[in-house]
């Protein structure tokens, strides 16, 4: 695992989102640097990181239900 220690809670949160697996997690980490930044990103920013529209929408929909 390459996440910084402070990003562990965001790694766990992303793993609770349907459609986020190892490959997409890696895209987010590479694009945003920190998973905390990815967690608060807009749908457009998530798509710019390489997520498809459905997965970006799933992240946004799950954020209010998951507290990192």
Phi, psi and omega per residue, in radians:
X1 nan 2.360 -3.082
X2 -1.869 -0.007 -3.105
X3 -1.135 2.514 3.043
X4 -1.185 2.704 -3.098
X5 -0.967 -0.670 -3.123
X6 -1.259 -0.206 3.140
X7 -1.674 -0.009 -3.087
X8 -1.007 -0.758 -3.116
X9 -1.106 -0.564 3.107
X10 -1.329 -0.574 3.047
X11 -1.067 -0.794 3.112
X12 -1.094 -0.778 -3.136
X13 -1.054 -0.832 3.134
X14 -1.095 -0.587 3.128
X15 -1.226 -0.228 3.070
X16 -1.585 -0.086 3.134
X17 -1.591 2.176 3.100
X18 -1.024 2.348 3.104
X19 1.665 -0.133 3.114
X20 -1.762 2.003 3.090
X21 -2.238 -2.850 -3.061
X22 -0.987 -0.796 -3.079
X23 -1.151 -0.795 -3.114
X24 -1.259 -0.631 3.053
X25 -1.002 -0.769 3.134
X26 -1.114 -0.732 3.084
X27 -1.009 -0.810 -3.119
X28 -1.113 -0.778 -3.126
X29 -1.095 -0.744 3.137
X30 -1.175 -0.720 -3.082
X31 -1.268 -0.801 -3.019
X32 -1.655 -0.276 -3.121
X33 1.444 -0.932 3.123
X34 -2.124 2.417 -3.141
X35 -1.172 -0.453 3.060
X36 -1.039 -0.713 3.110
X37 -1.138 -0.666 3.116
X38 -1.169 -0.661 -3.102
X39 -1.097 -0.571 -3.098
X40 -1.722 0.089 -3.086
X41 -1.225 2.694 3.066
X42 -1.329 2.847 3.076
X43 -0.975 -0.690 3.126
X44 -1.116 -0.698 3.115
X45 -1.170 -0.669 3.102
X46 -1.134 -0.696 3.090
X47 -1.160 -0.667 3.109
X48 -1.110 -0.462 3.115
X49 -1.359 -0.209 3.094
X50 2.063 -0.014 3.098
X51 -1.365 2.541 3.049
X52 -1.341 2.942 -3.054
X53 -1.049 -0.727 -3.124
X54 -1.088 -0.765 -3.119
X55 -1.236 -0.699 3.083
X56 -1.061 -0.733 3.115
X57 -1.126 -0.652 3.111
X58 -1.116 -0.710 3.105
X59 -1.069 -0.872 -3.110
X60 -1.080 -0.701 -3.130
X61 -1.192 -0.580 -3.085
X62 -1.479 -0.386 -3.081
X63 -0.924 -0.786 3.141
X64 -1.152 -0.345 -3.092
X65 -1.625 -0.195 -3.057
X66 -2.164 2.192 3.105
X67 -1.920 1.860 -3.112
X68 -1.101 nan nan
